Amino acid sequence: MEEISCGGVVMHEGRVLLLKKFNGHWVLPKGRIEDGETKEEAAVREVEEETGTLAEIQKYIGYIKYAYTIRGSMQIFKTVHFYYMRPIKNRLIPQREEGFAQAAMMETEMALKLIRFEAEKKMIQKAQELDRRRD
């Protein structure tokens, strides 16, 4: 089964928005596209739902692909599209019912040390480069 999700790398003043799951892992905000949504709309919605932060897309930065298994046998092939974003309203309210304990804007270098997945680190680095050019 294939699944497409979208997310955001929200950058502001050298900081990046991350979510800490209850299991301790730090991740970027992302989620599935709902019926009738564009990828861009899904990315903005997911960032706001999961973190409380309303953000605006600046640029598409790429996608990551991975596979995982659910219920012991069903394999999911997932593609996640990421956008470089800037915050409009920066409220840090983690979506606890989705398993998030904390939402935080943190220095990019610290975020790169804490984030679990290498592919997400690459998305942060791409957004960081765009953010540097902007300032």
A tleap script that builds the chain and sets N, CA, C and O, in Angstrom:
source leaprc.protein.ff14SB
mol = sequence {
  NMET GLU GLU ILE SER CYS GLY GLY VAL VAL
  MET HIE GLU GLY ARG VAL LEU LEU LEU LYS
  LYS PHE ASN GLY HIE TRP VAL LEU PRO LYS
  GLY ARG ILE GLU ASP GLY GLU THR LYS GLU
  GLU ALA ALA VAL ARG GLU VAL GLU GLU GLU
  THR GLY THR LEU ALA GLU ILE GLN LYS TYR
  ILE GLY TYR ILE LYS TYR ALA TYR THR ILE
  ARG GLY SER MET GLN ILE PHE LYS THR VAL
  HIE PHE TYR TYR MET ARG PRO ILE LYS ASN
  ARG LEU ILE PRO GLN ARG GLU GLU GLY PHE
  ALA GLN ALA ALA MET MET GLU THR GLU MET
  ALA LEU LYS LEU ILE ARG PHE GLU ALA GLU
  LYS LYS MET ILE GLN LYS ALA GLN GLU LEU
  ASP ARG ARG ARG CASP
}
set mol.1.N position { 0.835 -1.177 0.000 }
set mol.1.CA position { 0.000 0.000 0.000 }
set mol.1.C position { 0.884 1.247 0.000 }
set mol.1.O position { 1.912 1.286 0.676 }
set mol.2.N position { 0.477 2.264 -0.763 }
set mol.2.CA position { 1.228 3.514 -0.817 }
set mol.2.C position { 0.506 4.599 -0.037 }
set mol.2.O position { -0.723 4.644 0.013 }
set mol.3.N position { 1.299 5.472 0.569 }
set mol.3.CA position { 0.755 6.571 1.364 }
set mol.3.C position { 1.570 7.826 1.071 }
set mol.3.O position { 2.798 7.775 1.006 }
set mol.4.N position { 0.882 8.948 0.894 }
set mol.4.CA position { 1.560 10.226 0.659 }
set mol.4.C position { 1.234 11.169 1.806 }
set mol.4.O position { 0.075 11.339 2.186 }
set mol.5.N position { 2.281 11.775 2.346 }
set mol.5.CA position { 2.136 12.749 3.425 }
set mol.5.C position { 2.889 14.012 3.057 }
set mol.5.O position { 3.683 14.033 2.117 }
set mol.6.N position { 2.623 15.069 3.819 }
set mol.6.CA position { 3.301 16.347 3.607 }
set mol.6.C position { 3.641 16.953 4.958 }
set mol.6.O position { 2.954 16.725 5.953 }
set mol.7.N position { 4.714 17.729 4.969 }
set mol.7.CA position { 5.114 18.356 6.212 }
set mol.7.C position { 5.892 19.622 5.976 }
set mol.7.O position { 6.113 20.037 4.838 }
set mol.8.N position { 6.308 20.233 7.073 }
set mol.8.CA position { 7.015 21.495 6.973 }
set mol.8.C position { 8.266 21.546 7.817 }
set mol.8.O position { 8.344 20.965 8.900 }
set mol.9.N position { 9.250 22.265 7.284 }
set mol.9.CA position { 10.440 22.626 8.045 }
set mol.9.C position { 10.283 24.122 8.296 }
set mol.9.O position { 10.612 24.949 7.446 }
set mol.10.N position { 9.772 24.451 9.482 }
set mol.10.CA position { 9.472 25.841 9.835 }
set mol.10.C position { 10.719 26.452 10.462 }
set mol.10.O position { 11.198 25.987 11.496 }
set mol.11.N position { 11.242 27.510 9.819 }
set mol.11.CA position { 12.476 28.153 10.265 }
set mol.11.C position { 12.198 29.604 10.645 }
set mol.11.O position { 11.420 30.299 9.992 }
set mol.12.N position { 12.859 30.045 11.728 }
set mol.12.CA position { 12.765 31.451 12.145 }
set mol.12.C position { 14.001 31.804 12.959 }
set mol.12.O position { 14.272 31.192 13.992 }
set mol.13.N position { 14.749 32.801 12.482 }
set mol.13.CA position { 15.928 33.313 13.190 }
set mol.13.C position { 16.899 32.208 13.590 }
set mol.13.O position { 17.367 32.163 14.728 }
set mol.14.N position { 17.199 31.317 12.646 }
set mol.14.CA position { 18.168 30.258 12.897 }
set mol.14.C position { 17.656 29.101 13.728 }
set mol.14.O position { 18.430 28.252 14.170 }
set mol.15.N position { 16.364 29.068 13.938 }
set mol.15.CA position { 15.749 27.988 14.717 }
set mol.15.C position { 14.789 27.208 13.834 }
set mol.15.O position { 14.275 27.716 12.837 }
set mol.16.N position { 14.562 25.965 14.224 }
set mol.16.CA position { 13.661 25.089 13.479 }
set mol.16.C position { 12.627 24.502 14.439 }
set mol.16.O position { 12.926 24.231 15.602 }
set mol.17.N position { 11.421 24.314 13.938 }
set mol.17.CA position { 10.313 23.781 14.732 }
set mol.17.C position { 10.331 22.254 14.700 }
set mol.17.O position { 10.270 21.648 13.630 }
set mol.18.N position { 10.416 21.641 15.879 }
set mol.18.CA position { 10.401 20.180 16.001 }
set mol.18.C position { 9.343 19.740 17.002 }
set mol.18.O position { 8.883 20.511 17.844 }
set mol.19.N position { 8.978 18.476 16.875 }
set mol.19.CA position { 8.052 17.831 17.813 }
set mol.19.C position { 8.765 16.698 18.525 }
set mol.19.O position { 9.517 15.936 17.916 }
set mol.20.N position { 8.517 16.597 19.833 }
set mol.20.CA position { 9.043 15.467 20.604 }
set mol.20.C position { 7.886 14.517 20.881 }
set mol.20.O position { 6.868 14.903 21.456 }
set mol.21.N position { 8.064 13.264 20.460 }
set mol.21.CA position { 7.038 12.255 20.700 }
set mol.21.C position { 7.144 11.767 22.146 }
set mol.21.O position { 8.162 11.964 22.809 }
set mol.22.N position { 6.084 11.135 22.614 }
set mol.22.CA position { 6.105 10.597 23.978 }
set mol.22.C position { 7.211 9.558 24.164 }
set mol.22.O position { 7.668 9.332 25.285 }
set mol.23.N position { 7.647 8.921 23.062 }
set mol.23.CA position { 8.730 7.933 23.164 }
set mol.23.C position { 10.112 8.587 23.197 }
set mol.23.O position { 11.126 7.893 23.275 }
set mol.24.N position { 10.153 9.931 23.138 }
set mol.24.CA position { 11.421 10.653 23.232 }
set mol.24.C position { 12.039 11.048 21.905 }
set mol.24.O position { 13.004 11.811 21.890 }
set mol.25.N position { 11.517 10.556 20.791 }
set mol.25.CA position { 12.077 10.878 19.480 }
set mol.25.C position { 11.616 12.257 19.013 }
set mol.25.O position { 10.455 12.629 19.183 }
set mol.26.N position { 12.547 13.007 18.423 }
set mol.26.CA position { 12.242 14.315 17.843 }
set mol.26.C position { 12.007 14.142 16.351 }
set mol.26.O position { 12.766 13.444 15.678 }
set mol.27.N position { 10.954 14.778 15.827 }
set mol.27.CA position { 10.580 14.636 14.416 }
set mol.27.C position { 10.088 15.979 13.866 }
set mol.27.O position { 9.797 16.911 14.616 }
set mol.28.N position { 10.006 16.048 12.541 }
set mol.28.CA position { 9.387 17.188 11.873 }
set mol.28.C position { 7.881 16.973 11.806 }
set mol.28.O position { 7.431 15.829 11.732 }
set mol.29.N position { 7.088 18.047 11.831 }
set mol.29.CA position { 5.634 17.891 11.691 }
set mol.29.C position { 5.265 17.459 10.272 }
set mol.29.O position { 5.760 18.011 9.289 }
set mol.30.N position { 4.385 16.461 10.189 }
set mol.30.CA position { 3.958 15.936 8.885 }
set mol.30.C position { 2.724 15.078 9.074 }
set mol.30.O position { 2.418 14.646 10.186 }
set mol.31.N position { 2.015 14.833 7.977 }
set mol.31.CA position { 0.843 13.973 8.054 }
set mol.31.C position { 0.212 13.759 6.692 }
set mol.31.O position { 0.642 14.325 5.687 }
set mol.32.N position { -0.817 12.929 6.684 }
set mol.32.CA position { -1.478 12.541 5.435 }
set mol.32.C position { -2.290 13.666 4.811 }
set mol.32.O position { -2.791 14.562 5.491 }
set mol.33.N position { -2.400 13.583 3.500 }
set mol.33.CA position { -3.243 14.503 2.736 }
set mol.33.C position { -4.687 14.055 2.898 }
set mol.33.O position { -4.997 12.872 2.759 }
set mol.34.N position { -5.567 15.004 3.193 }
set mol.34.CA position { -6.996 14.691 3.295 }
set mol.34.C position { -7.650 14.848 1.927 }
set mol.34.O position { -7.119 15.533 1.053 }
set mol.35.N position { -8.803 14.212 1.745 }
set mol.35.CA position { -9.529 14.295 0.475 }
set mol.35.C position { -9.747 15.744 0.069 }
set mol.35.O position { -10.195 16.566 0.868 }
set mol.36.N position { -9.425 16.044 -1.184 }
set mol.36.CA position { -9.649 17.379 -1.719 }
set mol.36.C position { -8.545 18.382 -1.432 }
set mol.36.O position { -8.609 19.513 -1.912 }
set mol.37.N position { -7.533 17.998 -0.662 }
set mol.37.CA position { -6.438 18.907 -0.321 }
set mol.37.C position { -5.305 18.817 -1.333 }
set mol.37.O position { -5.062 17.767 -1.928 }
set mol.38.N position { -4.618 19.938 -1.516 }
set mol.38.CA position { -3.360 19.920 -2.255 }
set mol.38.C position { -2.254 19.533 -1.270 }
set mol.38.O position { -2.469 19.523 -0.058 }
set mol.39.N position { -1.083 19.220 -1.793 }
set mol.39.CA position { 0.056 18.914 -0.923 }
set mol.39.C position { 0.386 20.115 -0.039 }
set mol.39.O position { 0.687 19.968 1.145 }
set mol.40.N position { 0.325 21.295 -0.632 }
set mol.40.CA position { 0.647 22.513 0.120 }
set mol.40.C position { -0.343 22.746 1.260 }
set mol.40.O position { 0.054 23.076 2.377 }
set mol.41.N position { -1.627 22.572 0.974 }
set mol.41.CA position { -2.654 22.744 2.013 }
set mol.41.C position { -2.461 21.731 3.137 }
set mol.41.O position { -2.602 22.065 4.313 }
set mol.42.N position { -2.139 20.497 2.771 }
set mol.42.CA position { -1.917 19.454 3.784 }
set mol.42.C position { -0.721 19.798 4.664 }
set mol.42.O position { -0.778 19.624 5.881 }
set mol.43.N position { 0.357 20.283 4.063 }
set mol.43.CA position { 1.556 20.626 4.832 }
set mol.43.C position { 1.263 21.731 5.845 }
set mol.43.O position { 1.649 21.628 7.010 }
set mol.44.N position { 0.581 22.783 5.401 }
set mol.44.CA position { 0.243 23.898 6.302 }
set mol.44.C position { -0.684 23.415 7.417 }
set mol.44.O position { -0.481 23.752 8.583 }
set mol.45.N position { -1.696 22.630 7.062 }
set mol.45.CA position { -2.651 22.119 8.056 }
set mol.45.C position { -1.953 21.232 9.079 }
set mol.45.O position { -2.168 21.383 10.282 }
set mol.46.N position { -1.122 20.312 8.611 }
set mol.46.CA position { -0.442 19.389 9.531 }
set mol.46.C position { 0.476 20.128 10.497 }
set mol.46.O position { 0.514 19.803 11.683 }
set mol.47.N position { 1.213 21.114 10.004 }
set mol.47.CA position { 2.084 21.893 10.892 }
set mol.47.C position { 1.244 22.567 11.974 }
set mol.47.O position { 1.597 22.534 13.153 }
set mol.48.N position { 0.135 23.177 11.570 }
set mol.48.CA position { -0.700 23.871 12.561 }
set mol.48.C position { -1.357 22.893 13.530 }
set mol.48.O position { -1.378 23.141 14.735 }
set mol.49.N position { -1.894 21.783 13.021 }
set mol.49.CA position { -2.548 20.804 13.903 }
set mol.49.C position { -1.576 20.202 14.910 }
set mol.49.O position { -1.895 20.077 16.093 }
set mol.50.N position { -0.394 19.830 14.437 }
set mol.50.CA position { 0.541 19.115 15.306 }
set mol.50.C position { 1.323 20.014 16.249 }
set mol.50.O position { 1.731 19.576 17.325 }
set mol.51.N position { 1.542 21.289 15.854 }
set mol.51.CA position { 2.408 22.162 16.657 }
set mol.51.C position { 1.724 23.401 17.209 }
set mol.51.O position { 2.254 24.048 18.112 }
set mol.52.N position { 0.539 23.747 16.673 }
set mol.52.CA position { -0.121 24.985 17.067 }
set mol.52.C position { 0.382 26.201 16.313 }
set mol.52.O position { -0.126 27.304 16.516 }
set mol.53.N position { 1.374 26.024 15.443 }
set mol.53.CA position { 1.992 27.125 14.711 }
set mol.53.C position { 1.406 27.256 13.314 }
set mol.53.O position { 1.412 26.301 12.537 }
set mol.54.N position { 0.903 28.438 13.002 }
set mol.54.CA position { 0.450 28.731 11.647 }
set mol.54.C position { 1.671 29.196 10.868 }
set mol.54.O position { 2.355 30.134 11.278 }
set mol.55.N position { 1.945 28.539 9.742 }
set mol.55.CA position { 3.135 28.856 8.952 }
set mol.55.C position { 2.765 29.042 7.487 }
set mol.55.O position { 1.716 28.595 7.021 }
set mol.56.N position { 3.658 29.712 6.787 }
set mol.56.CA position { 3.450 30.027 5.376 }
set mol.56.C position { 4.556 29.363 4.558 }
set mol.56.O position { 5.735 29.466 4.896 }
set mol.57.N position { 4.169 28.685 3.488 }
set mol.57.CA position { 5.141 28.013 2.621 }
set mol.57.C position { 5.969 29.042 1.863 }
set mol.57.O position { 5.446 30.009 1.309 }
set mol.58.N position { 7.279 28.802 1.856 }
set mol.58.CA position { 8.209 29.619 1.081 }
set mol.58.C position { 8.663 28.881 -0.178 }
set mol.58.O position { 8.781 29.472 -1.251 }
set mol.59.N position { 8.919 27.561 -0.025 }
set mol.59.CA position { 9.460 26.796 -1.154 }
set mol.59.C position { 9.367 25.298 -0.875 }
set mol.59.O position { 9.496 24.853 0.266 }
set mol.60.N position { 9.142 24.538 -1.935 }
set mol.60.CA position { 9.197 23.074 -1.846 }
set mol.60.C position { 10.665 22.680 -1.740 }
set mol.60.O position { 11.496 23.182 -2.497 }
set mol.61.N position { 10.995 21.780 -0.801 }
set mol.61.CA position { 12.409 21.411 -0.649 }
set mol.61.C position { 12.721 19.958 -0.974 }
set mol.61.O position { 13.894 19.594 -1.057 }
set mol.62.N position { 11.715 19.125 -1.159 }
set mol.62.CA position { 11.998 17.750 -1.549 }
set mol.62.C position { 11.126 16.744 -0.824 }
set mol.62.O position { 10.203 17.095 -0.089 }
set mol.63.N position { 11.451 15.486 -1.055 }
set mol.63.CA position { 10.662 14.411 -0.451 }
set mol.63.C position { 11.576 13.316 0.064 }
set mol.63.O position { 12.732 13.196 -0.342 }
set mol.64.N position { 11.026 12.523 0.970 }
set mol.64.CA position { 11.723 11.333 1.455 }
set mol.64.C position { 10.794 10.143 1.254 }
set mol.64.O position { 9.571 10.284 1.237 }
set mol.65.N position { 11.397 8.975 1.102 }
set mol.65.CA position { 10.629 7.736 0.931 }
set mol.65.C position { 11.127 6.719 1.944 }
set mol.65.O position { 12.323 6.625 2.221 }
set mol.66.N position { 10.191 5.966 2.487 }
set mol.66.CA position { 10.558 4.871 3.371 }
set mol.66.C position { 9.412 3.882 3.427 }
set mol.66.O position { 8.305 4.158 2.964 }
set mol.67.N position { 9.692 2.733 3.999 }
set mol.67.CA position { 8.670 1.693 4.137 }
set mol.67.C position { 8.618 1.254 5.594 }
set mol.67.O position { 9.621 1.282 6.307 }
set mol.68.N position { 7.427 0.848 6.018 }
set mol.68.CA position { 7.266 0.294 7.361 }
set mol.68.C position { 6.144 -0.731 7.335 }
set mol.68.O position { 5.345 -0.777 6.399 }
set mol.69.N position { 6.099 -1.547 8.369 }
set mol.69.CA position { 5.112 -2.618 8.459 }
set mol.69.C position { 4.155 -2.340 9.609 }
set mol.69.O position { 4.572 -1.955 10.701 }
set mol.70.N position { 2.854 -2.540 9.347 }
set mol.70.CA position { 1.858 -2.418 10.412 }
set mol.70.C position { 1.156 -3.755 10.593 }
set mol.70.O position { 1.042 -4.554 9.664 }
set mol.71.N position { 0.696 -3.969 11.801 }
set mol.71.CA position { -0.005 -5.200 12.164 }
set mol.71.C position { 0.790 -6.460 11.797 }
set mol.71.O position { 0.219 -7.515 11.520 }
set mol.72.N position { 2.110 -6.325 11.804 }
set mol.72.CA position { 2.971 -7.480 11.588 }
set mol.72.C position { 3.128 -7.948 10.162 }
set mol.72.O position { 4.016 -8.754 9.883 }
set mol.73.N position { 2.289 -7.469 9.233 }
set mol.73.CA position { 2.401 -8.006 7.878 }
set mol.73.C position { 2.138 -7.004 6.757 }
set mol.73.O position { 2.648 -7.178 5.650 }
set mol.74.N position { 1.358 -5.965 7.019 }
set mol.74.CA position { 1.009 -5.032 5.953 }
set mol.74.C position { 2.121 -4.007 5.757 }
set mol.74.O position { 2.438 -3.243 6.668 }
set mol.75.N position { 2.710 -3.996 4.562 }
set mol.75.CA position { 3.803 -3.072 4.281 }
set mol.75.C position { 3.252 -1.785 3.663 }
set mol.75.O position { 2.454 -1.813 2.726 }
set mol.76.N position { 3.707 -0.654 4.221 }
set mol.76.CA position { 3.317 0.668 3.745 }
set mol.76.C position { 4.547 1.318 3.118 }
set mol.76.O position { 5.612 1.375 3.732 }
set mol.77.N position { 4.388 1.805 1.895 }
set mol.77.CA position { 5.445 2.543 1.212 }
set mol.77.C position { 5.044 4.013 1.253 }
set mol.77.O position { 4.057 4.420 0.641 }
set mol.78.N position { 5.823 4.796 1.982 }
set mol.78.CA position { 5.427 6.177 2.271 }
set mol.78.C position { 6.345 7.180 1.572 }
set mol.78.O position { 7.564 7.015 1.543 }
set mol.79.N position { 5.729 8.222 1.011 }
set mol.79.CA position { 6.445 9.374 0.460 }
set mol.79.C position { 5.987 10.592 1.247 }
set mol.79.O position { 4.789 10.835 1.390 }
set mol.80.N position { 6.950 11.360 1.757 }
set mol.80.CA position { 6.629 12.576 2.511 }
set mol.80.C position { 7.264 13.769 1.798 }
set mol.80.O position { 8.482 13.833 1.634 }
set mol.81.N position { 6.419 14.710 1.379 }
set mol.81.CA position { 6.872 15.936 0.717 }
set mol.81.C position { 7.053 17.018 1.777 }
set mol.81.O position { 6.187 17.223 2.628 }
set mol.82.N position { 8.199 17.712 1.713 }
set mol.82.CA position { 8.493 18.753 2.699 }
set mol.82.C position { 8.614 20.127 2.055 }
set mol.82.O position { 9.085 20.280 0.928 }
set mol.83.N position { 8.168 21.120 2.822 }
set mol.83.CA position { 8.215 22.515 2.397 }
set mol.83.C position { 8.960 23.337 3.435 }
set mol.83.O position { 8.795 23.145 4.640 }
set mol.84.N position { 9.783 24.256 2.945 }
set mol.84.CA position { 10.408 25.252 3.811 }
set mol.84.C position { 9.330 26.283 4.117 }
set mol.84.O position { 8.694 26.813 3.206 }
set mol.85.N position { 9.123 26.568 5.410 }
set mol.85.CA position { 8.069 27.485 5.844 }
set mol.85.C position { 8.615 28.517 6.821 }
set mol.85.O position { 9.655 28.325 7.451 }
set mol.86.N position { 7.883 29.610 6.922 }
set mol.86.CA position { 8.161 30.642 7.918 }
set mol.86.C position { 6.912 30.790 8.785 }
set mol.86.O position { 5.799 30.729 8.263 }
set mol.87.N position { 7.070 30.984 10.102 }
set mol.87.CA position { 5.896 31.097 10.975 }
set mol.87.C position { 5.161 32.425 10.805 }
set mol.87.O position { 5.775 33.473 10.608 }
set mol.88.N position { 3.841 32.358 10.886 }
set mol.88.CA position { 2.999 33.559 10.908 }
set mol.88.C position { 2.565 33.801 12.355 }
set mol.88.O position { 2.703 34.906 12.880 }
set mol.89.N position { 2.038 32.749 12.989 }
set mol.89.CA position { 1.686 32.765 14.418 }
set mol.89.C position { 2.393 31.578 15.051 }
set mol.89.O position { 2.093 30.424 14.742 }
set mol.90.N position { 3.323 31.869 15.930 }
set mol.90.CA position { 4.166 30.827 16.503 }
set mol.90.C position { 3.700 30.457 17.907 }
set mol.90.O position { 4.256 30.926 18.901 }
set mol.91.N position { 2.674 29.609 17.978 }
set mol.91.CA position { 2.208 29.075 19.268 }
set mol.91.C position { 2.695 27.631 19.338 }
set mol.91.O position { 2.492 26.864 18.396 }
set mol.92.N position { 3.315 27.265 20.409 }
set mol.92.CA position { 3.866 25.912 20.530 }
set mol.92.C position { 2.943 25.051 21.385 }
set mol.92.O position { 3.089 24.975 22.605 }
set mol.93.N position { 1.984 24.403 20.713 }
set mol.93.CA position { 0.995 23.564 21.396 }
set mol.93.C position { 1.018 22.183 20.744 }
set mol.93.O position { 0.403 21.993 19.695 }
set mol.94.N position { 1.716 21.215 21.344 }
set mol.94.CA position { 1.801 19.891 20.719 }
set mol.94.C position { 0.456 19.169 20.712 }
set mol.94.O position { -0.332 19.293 21.650 }
set mol.95.N position { 0.206 18.418 19.651 }
set mol.95.CA position { -1.033 17.646 19.518 }
set mol.95.C position { -0.858 16.330 20.287 }
set mol.95.O position { -0.396 15.334 19.731 }
set mol.96.N position { -1.224 16.342 21.545 }
set mol.96.CA position { -0.991 15.197 22.432 }
set mol.96.C position { -1.706 13.932 21.974 }
set mol.96.O position { -1.177 12.830 22.120 }
set mol.97.N position { -2.916 14.089 21.416 }
set mol.97.CA position { -3.664 12.900 20.982 }
set mol.97.C position { -2.991 12.185 19.806 }
set mol.97.O position { -3.347 11.051 19.484 }
set mol.98.N position { -2.019 12.848 19.164 }
set mol.98.CA position { -1.247 12.215 18.089 }
set mol.98.C position { 0.106 11.716 18.596 }
set mol.98.O position { 0.942 11.270 17.810 }
set mol.99.N position { 0.316 11.795 19.908 }
set mol.99.CA position { 1.539 11.241 20.487 }
set mol.99.C position { 2.680 12.217 20.687 }
set mol.99.O position { 3.823 11.801 20.874 }
set mol.100.N position { 2.389 13.516 20.650 }
set mol.100.CA position { 3.445 14.512 20.798 }
set mol.100.C position { 3.430 15.122 22.194 }
set mol.100.O position { 2.397 15.598 22.666 }
set mol.101.N position { 4.587 15.103 22.847 }
set mol.101.CA position { 4.724 15.623 24.202 }
set mol.101.C position { 5.140 17.084 24.223 }
set mol.101.O position { 4.826 17.812 25.165 }
set mol.102.N position { 5.859 17.520 23.166 }
set mol.102.CA position { 6.419 18.867 23.179 }
set mol.102.C position { 6.593 19.375 21.753 }
set mol.102.O position { 6.921 18.610 20.846 }
set mol.103.N position { 6.370 20.674 21.564 }
set mol.103.CA position { 6.705 21.375 20.323 }
set mol.103.C position { 7.712 22.448 20.712 }
set mol.103.O position { 7.512 23.160 21.697 }
set mol.104.N position { 8.796 22.570 19.944 }
set mol.104.CA position { 9.840 23.518 20.320 }
set mol.104.C position { 10.521 24.109 19.098 }
set mol.104.O position { 10.748 23.426 18.098 }
set mol.105.N position { 10.847 25.409 19.201 }
set mol.105.CA position { 11.724 26.059 18.228 }
set mol.105.C position { 13.118 25.952 18.824 }
set mol.105.O position { 13.374 26.475 19.908 }
set mol.106.N position { 14.018 25.279 18.119 }
set mol.106.CA position { 15.353 25.107 18.679 }
set mol.106.C position { 16.430 25.455 17.665 }
set mol.106.O position { 16.212 25.415 16.454 }
set mol.107.N position { 17.596 25.798 18.195 }
set mol.107.CA position { 18.731 26.102 17.326 }
set mol.107.C position { 18.914 24.946 16.348 }
set mol.107.O position { 18.811 23.776 16.719 }
set mol.108.N position { 19.187 25.294 15.098 }
set mol.108.CA position { 19.276 24.281 14.050 }
set mol.108.C position { 20.330 23.228 14.367 }
set mol.108.O position { 20.099 22.040 14.145 }
set mol.109.N position { 21.474 23.642 14.876 }
set mol.109.CA position { 22.540 22.668 15.168 }
set mol.109.C position { 22.087 21.653 16.221 }
set mol.109.O position { 22.402 20.467 16.113 }
set mol.110.N position { 21.359 22.106 17.228 }
set mol.110.CA position { 20.833 21.194 18.246 }
set mol.110.C position { 19.795 20.271 17.624 }
set mol.110.O position { 19.773 19.074 17.910 }
set mol.111.N position { 18.934 20.823 16.774 }
set mol.111.CA position { 17.904 20.021 16.113 }
set mol.111.C position { 18.537 18.899 15.295 }
set mol.111.O position { 18.043 17.771 15.299 }
set mol.112.N position { 19.622 19.204 14.597 }
set mol.112.CA position { 20.288 18.192 13.774 }
set mol.112.C position { 20.882 17.072 14.627 }
set mol.112.O position { 21.008 15.939 14.162 }
set mol.113.N position { 21.243 17.380 15.858 }
set mol.113.CA position { 21.754 16.344 16.764 }
set mol.113.C position { 20.619 15.488 17.328 }
set mol.113.O position { 20.782 14.286 17.539 }
set mol.114.N position { 19.467 16.120 17.570 }
set mol.114.CA position { 18.363 15.422 18.235 }
set mol.114.C position { 17.453 14.635 17.296 }
set mol.114.O position { 16.891 13.612 17.687 }
set mol.115.N position { 17.311 15.104 16.072 }
set mol.115.CA position { 16.325 14.481 15.182 }
set mol.115.C position { 16.745 13.053 14.849 }
set mol.115.O position { 17.924 12.768 14.641 }
set mol.116.N position { 15.778 12.182 14.805 }
set mol.116.CA position { 16.043 10.750 14.710 }
set mol.116.C position { 16.448 10.285 13.314 }
set mol.116.O position { 17.377 9.490 13.171 }
set mol.117.N position { 15.765 10.769 12.293 }
set mol.117.CA position { 15.945 10.219 10.951 }
set mol.117.C position { 16.879 11.077 10.098 }
set mol.117.O position { 16.727 12.296 10.018 }
set mol.118.N position { 17.858 10.405 9.455 }
set mol.118.CA position { 18.823 11.095 8.599 }
set mol.118.C position { 18.139 11.849 7.469 }
set mol.118.O position { 18.548 12.960 7.131 }
set mol.119.N position { 17.099 11.257 6.878 }
set mol.119.CA position { 16.400 11.910 5.765 }
set mol.119.C position { 15.767 13.226 6.221 }
set mol.119.O position { 15.753 14.197 5.464 }
set mol.120.N position { 15.245 13.270 7.447 }
set mol.120.CA position { 14.675 14.513 7.968 }
set mol.120.C position { 15.779 15.531 8.255 }
set mol.120.O position { 15.564 16.734 8.105 }
set mol.121.N position { 16.956 15.061 8.665 }
set mol.121.CA position { 18.092 15.970 8.864 }
set mol.121.C position { 18.434 16.675 7.558 }
set mol.121.O position { 18.725 17.871 7.544 }
set mol.122.N position { 18.396 15.920 6.458 }
set mol.122.CA position { 18.694 16.513 5.151 }
set mol.122.C position { 17.666 17.586 4.779 }
set mol.122.O position { 18.023 18.604 4.186 }
set mol.123.N position { 16.408 17.365 5.121 }
set mol.123.CA position { 15.376 18.372 4.847 }
set mol.123.C position { 15.639 19.640 5.669 }
set mol.123.O position { 15.453 20.752 5.174 }
set mol.124.N position { 16.068 19.470 6.916 }
set mol.124.CA position { 16.401 20.627 7.762 }
set mol.124.C position { 17.575 21.391 7.156 }
set mol.124.O position { 17.561 22.622 7.116 }
set mol.125.N position { 18.587 20.670 6.688 }
set mol.125.CA position { 19.755 21.326 6.096 }
set mol.125.C position { 19.381 22.112 4.839 }
set mol.125.O position { 19.895 23.208 4.615 }
set mol.126.N position { 18.486 21.551 4.018 }
set mol.126.CA position { 18.030 22.268 2.817 }
set mol.126.C position { 17.285 23.542 3.206 }
set mol.126.O position { 17.514 24.600 2.620 }
set mol.127.N position { 16.399 23.445 4.186 }
set mol.127.CA position { 15.646 24.621 4.640 }
set mol.127.C position { 16.583 25.646 5.277 }
set mol.127.O position { 16.400 26.851 5.101 }
set mol.128.N position { 17.576 25.173 6.010 }
set mol.128.CA position { 18.536 26.071 6.656 }
set mol.128.C position { 19.275 26.898 5.600 }
set mol.128.O position { 19.484 28.098 5.780 }
set mol.129.N position { 19.664 26.260 4.513 }
set mol.129.CA position { 20.356 26.969 3.435 }
set mol.129.C position { 19.449 28.043 2.824 }
set mol.129.O position { 19.892 29.166 2.583 }
set mol.130.N position { 18.197 27.703 2.578 }
set mol.130.CA position { 17.237 28.682 2.045 }
set mol.130.C position { 17.012 29.821 3.040 }
set mol.130.O position { 16.894 30.981 2.643 }
set mol.131.N position { 16.953 29.493 4.322 }
set mol.131.CA position { 16.729 30.492 5.362 }
set mol.131.C position { 17.905 31.464 5.449 }
set mol.131.O position { 17.713 32.664 5.647 }
set mol.132.N position { 19.110 30.944 5.303 }
set mol.132.CA position { 20.311 31.804 5.340 }
set mol.132.C position { 20.315 32.783 4.170 }
set mol.132.O position { 20.667 33.952 4.331 }
set mol.133.N position { 19.922 32.301 2.995 }
set mol.133.CA position { 19.887 33.163 1.808 }
set mol.133.C position { 18.845 34.265 1.954 }
set mol.133.O position { 19.000 35.361 1.416 }
set mol.134.N position { 17.787 33.957 2.685 }
set mol.134.CA position { 16.671 34.903 2.855 }
set mol.134.C position { 17.068 36.079 3.749 }
set mol.134.O position { 16.651 37.213 3.512 }
set mol.135.N position { 17.875 35.802 4.777 }
set mol.135.CA position { 18.227 36.846 5.767 }
set mol.135.C position { 19.329 37.765 5.283 }
set mol.135.O position { 19.727 38.682 6.000 }
savepdb mol mol.pdb
quit
